[in-house]
């Protein structure tokens, strides 16, 4: 559970105490500088800037322009500029012949969104200001070029040999003067309409309680699965109940506690006498299951209590045919160590000793 908790904490926060990156976004709406021309009868939508707005943006984002604008900026800065399209509506009107006429009318204007991302927020405002200023210059030049093209058309109409009425001539001259004045007033101005800052990346302080709970639950589930696997695949003798299930209740002599040797030895000696008649001529052999040193100490302790000879035969792996030979009144006790002896070792030892013709008094669990 602790591992699951620590993993989820690391995953969600990446052990960050500060944001990994900073993003600043500003949106600008350009001034419709051709709009006032409608006062003198000119349709502003027919006056096109040169180059167009799409090409103006391409010019701004070209490698040459970006290199110039970023030359005085320290560090790695990622900036993007997006232009939105104006909205259009369909309008209908009744013509002179009684037929409906449909036309598309644009409302609103394009806006430009500047987004800057870097690890340190110091340079983002400088970069956005530089790109916005460059866009103002590009837009002003393109708008003036579009207005100038309209002036050229009016000049060609005024100097045309075709007869033009006095009223139309005056209207053209007024429109020319309005276009000329618009060129003088054009600035390419951009108005800030949106400003947002975002500190990105999860931090240590932003990890939610639900994340901790999820990590604990996942750790608990995985821990239970590991525990179940160990239970089903574990071959160690862990308890007296498990030993009884292996050898049977009649062959289980008891538990020899290492903490209270005096009482447990007395109980063991009584169990041995109850199962097998102990005489002075009896030679009690102890065979150890596993590789621990408890067998030799048990032999010394039993000699003091039982009125017979007690010898430590050794480990089952080290016994040869001579050591396992059948002897008169020489029963065998198997000594299993708790949490160390394997069930397969005990079963193997039991088979070897029993098949060799020896009498097995039973099994003692030490630990």
C-alpha positions in Angstrom: 0.0 0.0 0.0 2.8 2.4 0.8 4.5 1.6 -2.5 1.2 2.2 -4.4 0.8 5.5 -2.5 4.3 6.6 -3.2 4.0 5.7 -6.9 0.8 7.6 -7.4 2.2 10.6 -5.6 5.3 10.5 -7.8 3.2 10.0 -10.9 0.9 12.9 -10.3 3.4 15.4 -9.0 6.7 14.2 -10.6 8.1 15.5 -7.3 7.9 19.0 -8.7 7.6 21.9 -6.2 7.2 24.5 -9.0 5.4 24.5 -12.3 7.1 22.7 -15.2 6.1 25.4 -17.8 4.4 28.7 -18.1 1.9 29.7 -20.9 0.7 33.2 -21.6 -2.1 33.8 -24.1 -3.3 37.1 -25.4 -5.9 37.8 -28.0 -6.1 41.0 -30.1 -8.8 42.4 -32.3 -7.8 44.6 -35.2 -9.4 48.0 -35.8 -11.7 48.1 -38.9 -10.0 51.1 -40.5 -11.8 50.8 -43.8 -15.2 50.9 -42.1 -15.7 54.7 -42.1 -15.5 54.8 -45.9 -19.1 53.7 -46.0 -19.9 57.4 -45.1 -18.9 58.4 -48.6 -20.6 55.5 -50.3 -17.8 53.1 -50.5 -18.3 49.5 -49.5 -15.5 48.6 -47.0 -15.8 44.9 -47.7 -14.7 45.5 -51.3 -11.4 47.2 -50.3 -8.9 44.3 -49.9 -5.6 44.7 -48.1 -2.5 43.6 -50.0 -1.2 41.1 -49.1 -4.3 39.4 -47.7 -4.8 38.7 -44.0 -3.8 35.0 -44.5 -0.6 36.0 -46.2 0.1 38.6 -43.6 0.1 35.8 -41.0 2.3 33.7 -43.1 4.8 36.6 -43.4 4.7 37.0 -39.6 5.4 33.3 -39.0 8.1 32.9 -41.6 11.5 31.7 -40.4 13.1 35.0 -41.4 10.7 37.1 -39.4 10.7 34.8 -36.4 14.5 34.8 -36.3 14.6 38.6 -36.3 12.0 38.9 -33.5 13.6 36.2 -31.3 17.1 37.4 -31.8 17.0 39.6 -28.6 15.1 37.0 -26.5 17.1 34.8 -24.1 16.2 31.1 -23.7 14.0 28.8 -25.6 10.6 30.3 -26.3 7.7 28.6 -28.2 5.2 31.0 -29.7 2.2 30.4 -31.9 -0.2 32.8 -33.6 -3.7 31.9 -34.7 -6.1 34.0 -36.7 -9.9 33.5 -36.4 -12.2 33.9 -39.4 -15.0 36.6 -39.3 -18.6 35.4 -39.1 -21.0 35.7 -42.0 -24.8 35.9 -42.2 -27.2 35.3 -45.1 -29.5 38.2 -45.8 -32.4 38.5 -48.3 -34.0 41.5 -49.9 -36.7 42.1 -52.6 -35.5 43.4 -55.9 -37.2 45.7 -58.3 -38.6 42.8 -60.3 -40.2 41.3 -57.2 -37.6 38.6 -56.8 -35.7 37.8 -53.7 -32.0 38.6 -53.6 -29.7 36.9 -51.2 -26.3 38.1 -50.1 -23.7 37.2 -47.5 -22.8 39.9 -45.0 -19.8 39.6 -42.7 -20.0 40.8 -39.1 -17.3 41.0 -36.6 -13.7 40.8 -37.7 -10.7 38.5 -37.5 -8.9 38.2 -34.2 -5.3 37.1 -33.5 -4.4 34.9 -30.6 -0.8 34.9 -29.4 0.3 32.0 -27.2 3.8 31.7 -25.7 5.1 28.7 -23.7 8.4 28.4 -21.8 9.8 27.3 -18.5 10.4 30.8 -17.2 7.6 33.4 -17.6 10.0 36.4 -17.9 10.3 36.4 -21.7 6.7 35.6 -22.8 5.4 39.1 -22.6 8.4 40.5 -24.5 7.9 38.0 -27.3 4.2 38.6 -27.6 4.7 42.4 -27.7 7.4 42.0 -30.4 5.2 39.8 -32.6 2.1 42.0 -32.1 4.1 45.1 -33.0 5.4 43.4 -36.1 1.8 42.4 -37.1 0.7 46.0 -36.6 3.3 47.2 -39.1 2.4 44.4 -41.6 -1.3 45.2 -41.3 -0.8 48.9 -41.7 1.3 48.5 -44.9 -1.2 46.0 -46.3 -4.2 48.2 -45.6 -2.5 51.2 -47.1 -1.7 49.2 -50.2 -5.3 48.2 -50.6 -6.5 51.8 -50.2 -3.9 52.9 -52.7 -5.2 50.5 -55.3 -8.7 52.0 -54.9 -7.3 55.5 -55.4 -5.6 54.3 -58.6 -9.0 53.0 -59.9 -10.7 56.3 -59.1 -7.9 58.3 -60.8 -8.3 56.2 -63.9 -12.1 56.8 -63.9 -11.6 60.6 -63.5 -9.1 60.8 -66.3 -11.2 58.5 -68.5 -12.4 60.1 -71.8 -15.9 58.7 -71.2 -18.4 61.3 -70.3 -19.0 61.4 -66.5 -21.7 63.5 -65.0 -20.7 66.4 -62.7 -22.4 64.7 -59.8 -20.6 61.4 -60.4 -17.3 63.3 -60.8 -17.8 65.1 -57.5 -18.6 61.8 -55.8 -15.5 60.2 -57.2 -13.3 63.1 -56.0 -14.9 63.0 -52.6 -14.2 59.3 -52.4 -10.7 59.8 -53.5 -10.1 62.3 -50.8 -11.6 60.0 -48.2 -9.3 57.1 -49.4 -6.3 59.4 -49.2 -7.2 60.6 -45.7 -7.7 56.9 -44.7 -4.2 56.1 -45.8 -2.9 58.9 -43.6 -4.9 57.7 -40.6 -4.2 54.0 -41.0 -2.2 52.6 -38.1 -2.9 48.8 -38.1 -3.9 49.1 -34.5 -4.6 45.9 -32.4 -6.8 46.1 -29.3 -6.2 43.6 -26.5 -9.4 41.7 -25.7 -8.1 38.6 -23.8 -5.2 37.9 -21.5 -4.6 34.7 -19.6 -1.7 33.1 -17.8 -1.4 29.4 -17.0 1.2 27.6 -14.9 1.3 24.0 -16.2 2.3 20.7 -14.7 1.2 18.9 -11.6 3.1 19.8 -8.4 3.5 18.3 -5.0 0.9 20.6 -3.5 -1.7 19.8 -6.2 -2.0 16.1 -5.7 -5.6 15.4 -4.6 -6.8 13.1 -1.8 -8.5 10.9 -4.4 -5.1 10.1 -5.8 -3.8 9.0 -2.4 -6.9 6.9 -1.9 -6.5 5.3 -5.3 -2.8 4.5 -4.7 -3.7 2.9 -1.3 -6.4 0.8 -2.9 -4.2 -0.4 -5.8 -1.4 -1.2 -3.3 -3.8 -3.2 -1.2 -5.1 -5.2 -4.1 -1.6 -5.9 -5.4 -0.4 -6.8 -1.9 -3.3 -9.2 -1.4 -2.6 -10.9 -4.7 1.1 -11.3 -3.7 0.1 -12.6 -0.3 -2.3 -15.2 -1.9 0.5 -16.3 -4.3 2.9 -16.7 -1.4 0.3 -18.7 0.5 -0.4 -21.1 -2.3 3.2 -21.4 -3.5 4.9 -21.4 0.0 6.5 -24.7 0.9 7.7 -23.7 4.4 6.2 -25.2 7.5 4.6 -22.2 9.2 2.5 -23.6 12.0 1.7 -26.7 14.1 -1.7 -27.0 12.4 0.1 -27.3 9.0 2.4 -29.9 10.4 -0.5 -31.9 11.8 -2.1 -31.8 8.3 1.0 -33.3 6.8 2.0 -36.1 9.3 -1.3 -36.6 11.2 -2.2 -35.9 14.8 -0.8 -39.1 16.2 2.6 -38.5 14.7 2.8 -34.9 16.0 4.8 -34.7 19.2 4.4 -31.0 20.0 6.1 -27.7 19.7 9.5 -27.1 21.2 9.7 -23.4 22.0 13.0 -21.7 21.9 11.8 -19.0 24.4 10.6 -21.3 27.2 12.8 -24.4 26.8 12.2 -25.7 30.4 8.4 -26.3 30.0 8.4 -27.2 26.4 11.1 -29.8 26.9 9.2 -31.4 29.7 6.1 -31.6 27.6 8.1 -33.1 24.7 9.7 -35.7 27.0 6.3 -36.7 28.3 4.9 -37.0 24.8 7.9 -39.2 23.8 7.3 -41.5 26.8 3.6 -41.7 26.0 4.2 -42.8 22.4 7.2 -45.1 23.0 8.4 -47.1 26.0 11.8 -45.6 27.0 14.3 -47.9 28.6 17.9 -47.4 29.7 18.9 -49.4 26.6 16.9 -47.2 24.3 18.9 -45.1 21.8 16.8 -42.2 20.7 18.0 -40.8 17.3 17.3 -37.2 16.2 17.2 -36.4 12.5 17.0 -32.8 11.6 15.0 -31.4 8.6 16.8 -28.4 7.3 20.2 -26.8 8.0 19.7 -25.3 11.5 21.6 -25.9 14.7 18.6 -26.6 17.0 19.1 -30.4 16.8 22.3 -30.6 18.7 20.9 -28.4 21.5 17.7 -30.4 21.7 19.8 -33.6 22.1 21.6 -32.2 25.1 18.4 -31.0 26.7 16.6 -34.3 26.2 19.5 -36.3 27.7 19.0 -34.5 31.0 15.3 -35.5 31.1 15.1 -38.9 29.5 16.7 -41.9 31.1 18.2 -43.1 27.8 20.9 -42.3 25.3 19.9 -39.5 22.8 22.1 -39.0 19.8 22.0 -36.5 17.0 22.1 -38.5 13.7 22.4 -35.4 11.6 20.5 -34.0 8.6 18.6 -36.3 6.3 20.7 -35.1 3.3 24.0 -36.2 5.1 22.8 -39.7 6.2 24.1 -42.8 4.3 22.7 -46.3 4.3 24.8 -47.3 7.4 23.4 -44.5 9.4 19.9 -45.4 8.4 20.3 -49.1 9.1 17.6 -50.6 11.3 18.7 -50.9 15.0 17.1 -52.6 18.0 15.2 -50.2 20.2 16.5 -47.2 18.4 13.5 -45.1 17.3 13.8 -41.9 15.3 12.4 -38.4 16.0 12.2 -35.9 13.1 13.0 -32.3 14.0 11.3 -29.6 11.8 12.1 -26.0 12.2 9.3 -23.4 11.9 9.5 -21.0 8.9 12.6 -22.8 7.6 12.0 -26.5 7.0 10.3 -27.4 3.7 7.2 -29.7 3.5 8.9 -31.5 0.7 12.0 -32.1 2.8 9.8 -33.5 5.6 7.9 -35.8 3.3 11.1 -37.0 1.7 12.8 -37.7 5.1 9.7 -39.5 6.4 9.7 -41.7 3.3 13.4 -42.5 3.5 13.3 -43.3 7.2 10.2 -45.4 7.1 11.2 -47.4 4.0 14.6 -48.2 5.7 12.7 -50.1 8.4 13.1 -47.7 11.2 10.5 -46.7 13.7 9.4 -43.1 13.6 8.1 -41.8 16.9 6.9 -38.6 15.4 7.8 -35.1 14.4 8.7 -32.1 16.7 8.2 -28.5 15.5 10.9 -26.2 16.8 10.4 -22.5 16.9 
